[in-house]
Amino acid sequence: MVPVGIEGEIVEIYEGEFTVVDTVAKVKLNDGYIKDLMMMQKWPVRRGRPYKGKIAPEEPMITGQRVIDTFFPVAKGGTACVPGPFGCGKTVVQHQLAKWADAEIVVYIGCGERGNEMTDVLMEFPELKDPKSGEPLMKRTVLIANTSNMPVAAREASIYTGITIAEYFRDMGYSVALMADSTSRWAEALREMSGRLEEMPGEEGYPAYLTSRAAEFYERSGKVYCLGSEERVGALTAIGAVSPPGGDLSEPVTQATLKIVKVFWGLDSSLAQKRHFPAINWLLSYSLYVNKIAPYIEKERGLNGWVEMTQKAMGILQEEAELEEIVRLVGIDALSEKDRLTLEAAKSLREDYLHQNAFHEVDTYASLDKQYKMLKLILDFNDLGQKALEAGVYLSKLSTLPVRERIARAKYIPESEMYKLDEISAALKSEIEALMEGGLLND
């Protein structure tokens, strides 16, 4: 809490309740001068706060959202963007991250947001309980409310204000998650101010310095050694939503953002229209942190084979996309039973695993351990099913196994009853073994 640039010895510190402008401590500087410290600090928001050094991000930020944690994880101190057309669930994704991400402080910037959306956040967050402490979530959340009817200059400054507040908490050694919703409206404010200053316009009227300004913002994220204490480490994870007009990802703001961030969660309008949420398209999205955080997940969390499982699951989904092209052309009868089982496994991955209800009290969050067991159930069904097909079992028998309904309902099993997932796994093996042992072989 000592402001940047002040070094010395604390000679007096007070206890009790204070406002941000009351003196809380006195520091004797190296030249003998006694300086009063208060909780408020002044800092130019457009300039990043200094630190000792940066650390390579190797620990994942667990969000509890299965599609993110499994396939496109973001590291603590990393950067991510959520581009997508209107109505695809960008704001809900960011709300979910603000509620469930394992960050100690959350800074949510509503930049040019509709007034009713900011009202929803302000009404909802105080009623939500922090899953770790049981306290209201609002106690560890900072909201920057900048509605669409506010002045353009305020909108342009709101993003910098939010990230400076996030850096203030990062410097105390906290893990901070910053949600910027939406950077497109911030870029529009840049364009409007640039036009009023009569600057030379760039692509689509945005200023020529759009990319460098976006880079300046995202580069302020990171995991760092803080100034002061040697062992104090803070992390600032920046996640920005982008609202490309008409969902066109080739427009300048999206492209400028994609050049900088390392995680891309591409929202898809066709998934949203099918009511599949989060509508993150697994064939378009990517994360460059997967290999960096793999050792942490497998060693620190004890989830052996996690990376291999996620690659296998993604392979099934990619294979499904290729097989669906064949089905559209010549029909499903042209596929072998092995390929049709792959389609069944992919359907289970999509509907039972990736689809997640943000408004269901259990399904809204899934721990890494639960995700691991759920994913293993579906992959085991695929692997054991392929062996059963080779042994001569009909696909129709496999696809109508009673245990499949239990796999589909696994997402609604509370974290306190995880043993039920092990019971489903045992039931799956015994039911397929019963098929293979001959009672229900091809007859």
C-alpha positions as CSV (number, residue, x, y, z in Angstrom):
1,M,0.0,0.0,0.0
2,V,3.1,2.3,0.0
3,P,2.9,4.5,-3.1
4,V,5.4,4.0,-5.9
5,G,8.7,5.9,-5.4
6,I,8.5,6.0,-1.6
7,E,11.1,4.1,0.4
8,G,12.0,4.2,4.0
9,E,11.1,3.0,7.5
10,I,7.5,2.8,8.9
11,V,7.7,4.8,12.1
12,E,4.0,4.8,13.0
13,I,0.9,2.9,11.9
14,Y,-2.6,3.4,13.1
15,E,-5.6,1.0,13.6
16,G,-9.3,1.6,13.3
17,E,-11.6,2.8,10.6
18,F,-10.4,5.4,8.1
19,T,-11.6,7.2,4.9
20,V,-9.2,7.0,1.9
21,V,-7.8,10.4,2.6
22,D,-7.0,9.8,6.4
23,T,-3.4,9.2,7.4
24,V,-2.9,5.5,8.2
25,A,0.8,5.4,8.6
26,K,4.0,7.6,8.7
27,V,7.1,6.7,6.8
28,K,10.6,8.1,7.5
29,L,12.3,8.6,4.2
30,N,16.0,8.1,3.5
31,D,16.6,11.9,3.9
32,G,14.9,11.9,7.3
33,Y,11.6,13.5,6.1
34,I,8.5,12.0,7.7
35,K,5.8,11.4,5.1
36,D,2.1,10.7,5.9
37,L,0.5,7.7,4.0
38,M,-3.1,7.4,3.2
39,M,-5.0,4.6,1.4
40,M,-5.6,6.7,-1.7
41,Q,-2.9,6.9,-4.3
42,K,-2.6,9.2,-7.3
43,W,-1.3,7.8,-10.6
44,P,-1.7,8.9,-14.3
45,V,-4.0,6.2,-15.7
46,R,-2.5,6.0,-19.2
47,R,0.9,5.0,-17.8
48,G,1.5,1.4,-16.4
49,R,2.5,1.1,-12.8
50,P,6.1,-0.2,-12.4
51,Y,7.2,-3.6,-11.0
52,K,10.4,-5.4,-10.4
53,G,10.2,-8.1,-13.1
54,K,7.8,-10.2,-15.1
55,I,7.3,-14.0,-14.7
56,A,6.3,-16.4,-17.4
57,P,2.6,-17.3,-16.8
58,E,2.4,-21.0,-16.0
59,E,-0.6,-21.3,-13.7
60,P,-4.1,-21.5,-15.2
61,M,-6.9,-19.2,-14.2
62,I,-9.6,-21.7,-13.4
63,T,-12.9,-20.3,-14.6
64,G,-15.3,-23.2,-14.0
65,Q,-16.5,-22.9,-17.6
66,R,-15.8,-26.3,-19.2
67,V,-15.2,-25.2,-22.8
68,I,-12.6,-22.6,-21.5
69,D,-10.8,-24.7,-18.9
70,T,-10.6,-27.8,-21.1
71,F,-9.8,-26.5,-24.6
72,F,-8.9,-22.8,-24.4
73,P,-7.5,-22.0,-21.0
74,V,-6.1,-18.6,-20.0
75,A,-3.1,-18.3,-17.6
76,K,-3.0,-16.1,-14.6
77,G,-1.3,-12.9,-16.0
78,G,-2.4,-13.8,-19.5
79,T,-4.6,-12.0,-22.1
80,A,-7.8,-13.1,-23.8
81,C,-10.5,-11.7,-26.1
82,V,-14.1,-12.7,-26.7
83,P,-15.2,-11.4,-30.1
84,G,-18.7,-12.2,-31.4
85,P,-21.8,-10.7,-32.9
86,F,-24.5,-9.1,-30.7
87,G,-26.7,-11.6,-28.8
88,C,-24.1,-14.4,-28.7
89,G,-23.4,-14.1,-25.0
90,K,-20.2,-12.0,-24.6
91,T,-21.6,-10.2,-21.5
92,V,-22.8,-13.5,-19.9
93,V,-19.4,-15.1,-20.5
94,Q,-17.7,-12.1,-18.8
95,H,-20.2,-12.2,-15.9
96,Q,-19.4,-15.9,-15.4
97,L,-15.7,-15.2,-15.4
98,A,-16.2,-12.3,-12.9
99,K,-18.3,-14.6,-10.6
100,W,-16.3,-17.8,-10.8
101,A,-12.7,-17.2,-11.9
102,D,-10.2,-18.0,-9.2
103,A,-8.9,-14.4,-8.9
104,E,-8.9,-12.6,-5.6
105,I,-10.0,-9.3,-7.1
106,V,-12.2,-8.7,-10.1
107,V,-12.3,-5.4,-12.0
108,Y,-15.3,-5.2,-14.4
109,I,-15.3,-2.3,-16.8
110,G,-18.7,-1.6,-18.5
111,C,-17.3,0.5,-21.3
112,G,-20.2,2.1,-23.3
113,E,-22.6,-0.6,-22.0
114,R,-26.4,-0.3,-22.1
115,G,-27.7,1.2,-18.9
116,N,-29.9,-1.8,-18.1
117,E,-26.9,-4.2,-18.4
118,M,-24.9,-2.2,-15.9
119,T,-28.0,-2.1,-13.6
120,D,-28.3,-5.9,-13.8
121,V,-24.6,-6.2,-12.7
122,L,-25.0,-3.7,-9.9
123,M,-28.2,-5.4,-8.6
124,E,-27.0,-9.0,-9.1
125,F,-23.4,-9.0,-7.8
126,P,-24.2,-7.9,-4.2
127,E,-26.6,-10.8,-3.9
128,L,-24.1,-13.4,-5.1
129,K,-21.9,-15.2,-2.6
130,D,-18.2,-15.7,-3.1
131,P,-17.8,-19.5,-3.2
132,K,-14.5,-19.3,-1.3
133,S,-15.3,-16.9,1.6
134,G,-19.1,-16.9,1.7
135,E,-19.1,-13.1,1.6
136,P,-21.0,-11.1,-1.0
137,L,-19.1,-11.2,-4.3
138,M,-19.3,-7.4,-4.4
139,K,-16.7,-7.1,-1.6
140,R,-13.9,-8.2,-4.0
141,T,-15.3,-6.6,-7.1
142,V,-14.6,-3.2,-8.6
143,L,-17.2,-2.0,-11.1
144,I,-16.4,0.8,-13.6
145,A,-19.8,1.9,-14.9
146,N,-19.6,3.8,-18.1
147,T,-22.9,3.8,-19.9
148,S,-23.4,4.5,-23.6
149,N,-24.9,8.0,-22.9
150,M,-21.8,9.3,-21.1
151,P,-19.3,11.6,-22.7
152,V,-16.9,10.1,-25.3
153,A,-13.9,11.2,-23.3
154,A,-15.1,9.3,-20.3
155,R,-15.6,6.2,-22.3
156,E,-12.0,6.4,-23.7
157,A,-10.7,6.9,-20.1
158,S,-12.8,4.2,-18.5
159,I,-10.5,1.3,-19.8
160,Y,-7.4,3.0,-18.5
161,T,-9.1,3.8,-15.2
162,G,-10.0,0.1,-14.7
163,I,-6.6,-1.3,-15.5
164,T,-4.8,1.2,-13.2
165,I,-7.1,0.1,-10.3
166,A,-6.3,-3.5,-11.2
167,E,-2.5,-2.7,-11.1
168,Y,-3.0,-1.1,-7.7
169,F,-4.3,-4.4,-6.3
170,R,-1.8,-6.4,-8.3
171,D,1.0,-4.4,-6.6
172,M,-0.4,-5.6,-3.2
173,G,0.3,-9.2,-4.3
174,Y,-3.3,-10.2,-5.4
175,S,-4.3,-12.1,-8.4
176,V,-6.6,-9.8,-10.4
177,A,-8.9,-10.5,-13.3
178,L,-9.9,-7.6,-15.5
179,M,-13.1,-7.8,-17.7
180,A,-13.4,-5.0,-20.3
181,D,-16.8,-5.0,-22.0
182,S,-16.5,-3.9,-24.7
183,T,-13.3,-2.7,-26.2
184,S,-15.1,-2.0,-29.5
185,R,-17.0,0.8,-27.9
186,W,-13.7,2.1,-26.5
187,A,-12.2,2.0,-30.0
188,E,-15.3,3.9,-31.3
189,A,-14.7,6.6,-28.7
190,L,-11.0,6.8,-30.0
191,R,-12.4,7.2,-33.5
192,E,-14.8,10.0,-32.5
193,M,-12.1,11.9,-30.6
194,S,-9.6,11.4,-33.4
195,G,-12.2,12.8,-35.8
196,R,-12.7,15.9,-33.7
197,L,-9.0,16.5,-33.5
198,E,-8.9,16.2,-37.3
199,E,-6.3,13.5,-37.3
200,M,-5.6,11.4,-40.4
201,P,-8.0,8.4,-40.3
202,G,-6.9,4.9,-40.8
203,E,-8.9,1.8,-41.8
204,E,-12.7,2.3,-41.4
205,G,-12.1,5.7,-39.9
206,Y,-10.3,4.4,-36.8
207,P,-7.1,6.3,-35.9
208,A,-3.8,5.0,-37.3
209,Y,-2.6,4.4,-33.7
210,L,-5.5,2.0,-32.8
211,T,-3.3,-1.1,-32.8
212,S,-0.6,0.5,-30.6
213,R,-3.2,1.8,-28.1
214,A,-4.8,-1.7,-27.9
215,A,-1.3,-3.2,-27.4
216,E,-0.5,-0.6,-24.6
217,F,-3.6,-1.7,-22.8
218,Y,-3.1,-5.5,-23.0
219,E,0.6,-5.3,-22.3
220,R,-0.1,-4.0,-18.9
221,S,-1.3,-7.5,-17.9
222,G,1.1,-10.1,-16.6
223,K,2.4,-12.0,-13.6
224,V,5.0,-9.9,-11.8
225,Y,7.4,-9.5,-8.9
226,C,6.0,-6.5,-7.1
227,L,8.0,-3.6,-5.8
228,G,8.9,-3.7,-2.1
229,S,8.8,-7.2,-0.7
230,E,11.0,-9.8,-2.4
231,E,8.5,-12.7,-2.3
232,R,5.3,-10.7,-3.2
233,V,3.9,-11.9,-6.6
234,G,0.9,-10.3,-8.2
235,A,-1.0,-11.3,-11.4
236,L,-3.2,-9.2,-13.7
237,T,-5.2,-11.1,-16.3
238,A,-6.9,-9.0,-19.0
239,I,-10.0,-10.3,-20.8
240,G,-11.6,-8.0,-23.4
241,A,-14.9,-8.4,-25.2
242,V,-15.0,-7.2,-28.9
243,S,-18.3,-6.5,-30.6
244,P,-17.5,-6.6,-34.4
245,P,-20.3,-5.1,-36.5
246,G,-22.3,-7.9,-38.1
247,G,-20.0,-10.4,-36.5
248,D,-17.3,-9.6,-39.1
249,L,-14.0,-10.8,-37.4
250,S,-11.9,-9.2,-40.2
251,E,-12.8,-5.6,-39.0
252,P,-9.9,-3.5,-37.5
253,V,-10.6,-3.7,-33.8
254,T,-10.8,-7.5,-33.8
255,Q,-7.7,-7.9,-35.9
256,A,-5.8,-5.4,-33.8
257,T,-6.8,-7.4,-30.7
258,L,-5.9,-10.8,-32.1
259,K,-2.4,-9.6,-32.9
260,I,-1.8,-9.0,-29.2
261,V,-3.8,-11.5,-27.1
262,K,-2.9,-15.2,-26.7
263,V,-6.4,-16.6,-26.2
264,F,-9.2,-16.3,-28.7
265,W,-12.7,-17.4,-27.6
266,G,-14.7,-16.9,-30.9
267,L,-18.4,-16.7,-30.3
268,D,-20.6,-18.2,-33.1
269,S,-24.1,-16.9,-33.9
270,S,-25.1,-20.3,-35.3
271,L,-24.4,-21.9,-31.9
272,A,-26.3,-19.1,-30.1
273,Q,-29.3,-19.7,-32.4
274,K,-29.2,-23.4,-31.5
275,R,-29.3,-22.2,-27.8
276,H,-25.8,-23.8,-27.2
277,F,-24.1,-21.6,-24.6
278,P,-21.4,-20.7,-24.0
279,A,-21.4,-20.2,-27.8
280,I,-17.6,-20.5,-28.1
281,N,-16.8,-22.2,-31.4
282,W,-14.3,-25.0,-30.7
283,L,-13.2,-25.2,-34.3
284,L,-12.3,-21.4,-34.5
285,S,-11.0,-20.6,-31.0
286,Y,-7.4,-21.2,-29.7
287,S,-5.2,-20.8,-26.7
288,L,-1.4,-20.4,-26.8
289,Y,-1.1,-21.2,-23.1
290,V,-2.1,-24.9,-23.3
291,N,1.5,-26.3,-23.3
292,K,2.7,-23.8,-20.7
293,I,0.1,-24.6,-18.1
294,A,0.0,-28.4,-18.8
295,P,2.7,-29.2,-16.2
296,Y,0.8,-27.3,-13.5
297,I,-2.5,-29.1,-14.1
298,E,-0.9,-32.6,-14.3
299,K,1.6,-32.2,-11.4
300,E,0.1,-29.7,-9.0
301,R,-3.5,-30.7,-9.5
302,G,-2.7,-34.4,-10.0
303,L,-4.9,-34.8,-13.1
304,N,-2.7,-37.3,-15.0
305,G,-3.2,-37.5,-18.8
306,W,-5.3,-34.2,-18.9
307,V,-3.6,-32.8,-22.0
308,E,-3.8,-36.1,-23.8
309,M,-7.6,-36.3,-22.9
310,T,-8.3,-32.8,-24.1
311,Q,-6.4,-33.4,-27.4
312,K,-8.4,-36.6,-27.9
313,A,-11.7,-34.9,-27.3
314,M,-10.8,-32.1,-29.7
315,G,-9.9,-34.7,-32.3
316,I,-13.4,-36.3,-31.9
317,L,-15.0,-32.9,-32.4
318,Q,-12.9,-32.1,-35.5
319,E,-13.6,-35.6,-36.9
320,E,-17.3,-34.9,-36.4
321,A,-17.1,-31.7,-38.5
322,E,-15.6,-33.8,-41.4
323,L,-18.1,-36.6,-41.1
324,E,-21.0,-34.1,-41.1
325,E,-19.9,-32.9,-44.5
326,I,-20.2,-36.5,-45.8
327,V,-23.6,-36.9,-44.1
328,R,-24.9,-33.8,-45.8
329,L,-23.8,-35.0,-49.2
330,V,-24.7,-38.7,-49.1
331,G,-26.6,-39.4,-45.9
332,I,-25.7,-41.1,-42.6
333,D,-26.1,-44.6,-44.1
334,A,-22.9,-44.1,-46.0
335,L,-20.9,-44.1,-42.7
336,S,-19.4,-47.1,-41.0
337,E,-20.6,-48.0,-37.5
338,K,-17.3,-46.9,-36.2
339,D,-17.8,-43.4,-37.7
340,R,-21.3,-43.3,-36.4
341,L,-20.1,-44.1,-32.9
342,T,-17.7,-41.1,-33.3
343,L,-20.7,-38.9,-34.1
344,E,-22.4,-40.2,-30.9
345,A,-19.4,-39.4,-28.8
346,A,-19.1,-36.0,-30.3
347,K,-22.8,-35.3,-29.7
348,S,-22.2,-36.3,-26.0
349,L,-19.2,-33.9,-25.8
350,R,-21.2,-31.1,-27.3
351,E,-24.5,-31.5,-25.4
352,D,-23.4,-33.1,-22.1
353,Y,-20.0,-31.5,-21.6
354,L,-19.5,-28.2,-23.6
355,H,-23.1,-27.0,-23.1
356,Q,-23.3,-25.2,-19.8
357,N,-26.2,-23.4,-18.1
358,A,-25.0,-20.2,-16.5
359,F,-28.3,-19.9,-14.6
360,H,-28.4,-23.4,-13.1
361,E,-27.2,-23.5,-9.5
362,V,-25.0,-26.6,-10.0
363,D,-24.1,-26.5,-13.7
364,T,-23.0,-22.8,-13.6
365,Y,-19.6,-23.9,-12.3
366,A,-17.5,-27.1,-12.7
367,S,-14.2,-27.6,-10.8
368,L,-11.2,-29.0,-12.7
369,D,-11.6,-32.4,-10.9
370,K,-15.3,-32.6,-12.0
371,Q,-14.3,-31.6,-15.5
372,Y,-11.7,-34.3,-15.6
373,K,-14.1,-37.1,-14.5
374,M,-16.9,-35.9,-16.8
375,L,-14.6,-35.8,-19.8
376,K,-13.1,-39.2,-18.9
377,L,-16.7,-40.7,-18.9
378,I,-17.4,-39.6,-22.5
379,L,-13.9,-40.7,-23.8
380,D,-14.3,-44.0,-22.0
381,F,-17.7,-44.5,-23.7
382,N,-16.0,-43.8,-27.1
383,D,-13.0,-46.1,-26.4
384,L,-15.0,-49.0,-24.9
385,G,-17.6,-48.6,-27.6
386,Q,-15.1,-48.9,-30.4
387,K,-13.8,-52.2,-28.8
388,A,-17.3,-53.5,-28.5
389,L,-18.0,-52.8,-32.2
390,E,-14.9,-54.8,-33.0
391,A,-16.2,-57.6,-30.9
392,G,-19.4,-57.6,-32.9
393,V,-21.8,-55.6,-30.8
394,Y,-24.5,-53.6,-32.7
395,L,-24.2,-49.8,-32.5
396,S,-27.9,-49.6,-31.7
397,K,-27.2,-51.6,-28.5
398,L,-24.4,-49.2,-27.5
399,S,-26.3,-46.0,-28.2
400,T,-29.3,-47.1,-26.0
401,L,-27.3,-48.2,-23.0
402,P,-29.1,-47.1,-19.7
403,V,-25.8,-45.5,-18.5
404,R,-25.8,-42.9,-21.3
405,E,-28.7,-41.0,-19.6
406,R,-26.6,-40.9,-16.4
407,I,-23.6,-39.5,-18.4
408,A,-25.9,-36.8,-19.8
409,R,-27.1,-35.9,-16.3
410,A,-23.5,-35.9,-14.8
411,K,-23.2,-32.1,-15.2
412,Y,-25.9,-31.7,-12.5
413,I,-24.1,-33.7,-9.9
414,P,-23.0,-31.3,-7.1
415,E,-19.3,-31.0,-6.2
416,S,-20.0,-32.6,-2.8
417,E,-21.2,-35.8,-4.5
418,M,-18.4,-36.4,-6.9
419,Y,-18.3,-40.1,-5.9
420,K,-21.4,-40.5,-8.1
421,L,-19.2,-39.9,-11.2
422,D,-17.0,-42.9,-10.2
423,E,-20.2,-45.0,-9.9
424,I,-21.3,-44.0,-13.4
425,S,-17.8,-44.9,-14.7
426,A,-18.1,-48.4,-13.1
427,A,-21.6,-48.8,-14.5
428,L,-20.4,-47.9,-18.0
429,K,-17.7,-50.5,-17.9
430,S,-19.9,-53.2,-16.5
431,E,-22.7,-52.5,-19.1
432,I,-20.4,-52.6,-22.1
433,E,-18.6,-55.7,-20.7
434,A,-22.1,-57.4,-20.4
435,L,-22.7,-56.6,-24.1
436,M,-19.3,-58.0,-25.2
437,E,-19.7,-61.2,-23.1
438,G,-22.2,-62.5,-25.5
439,G,-25.7,-62.1,-24.0
440,L,-26.5,-59.3,-26.4
441,L,-24.1,-60.0,-29.3
442,N,-25.3,-59.9,-32.9
443,D,-28.2,-62.3,-32.9
